[in-house]
Amino acid sequence: MVAAQEEESPAAEAALETLCRTYWKPLYVFIRREGLSRDDARDLTQGFFALILERRDLAAVRREKGRFRSYLLTACKHFMTDEWRRAMAIKRGKGQRPIPLDEKGAEEQIALASADRMTPELIYERHWATTLLENVLGRLKEEYRAAGNSRGFDALKQLLPDEPGAPSQAEIGTLLGLTPNAVRQAFYRFRQRYQSLLREEIGHTVASPGEVEDELRHLISVLRR
């Protein structure tokens, strides 16, 4: 996010576009839970991100304690109430590239969330947190794949907290042909790298390294609600 706040440069533009492409889904889910139809939510989401990508005005992030998560939600609420119809018409006329939306997955998440009493804001934050964790696991999986150890990733991932029906370390050892001590060491390295990537991913969404731990604690609390 620091790179995205820099003056005009290809790196800054690429950094901001990457953030938008990564975190559009929580915002789309929020907009849908605010009562908009699928088509209107799609147009609003794309129009909003087109405006963000055009303006690259992230100075307001500091007013949200440097968190891109908070900035996006606040900016989107303003956009929905004051600007979205006019802005979308302008963006359509200018031929801005839309952010591609995989709405199927988002709609499935909306269906799951509709059965509970969570507010749209909490739903947004929860989907932000799960999206971030999915990105971290995706990066870790790619590292293991590049090292020729995709099987190890698939097995060790099951030992992470909250994995349903997780096998024991002994069962993982049998699966991978490792001794109990070797499994413990492998999972220790797996977990350390996972935590490192998690903090790195959060670091992409806050304005300074000093905010990473606070944001991590907040996201953990959101997932526990």
Order of alpha helices (4+ residues) and beta strands (2+ residues): alpha-alpha-alpha-alpha-alpha-alpha-alpha-alpha-alpha-alpha-alpha
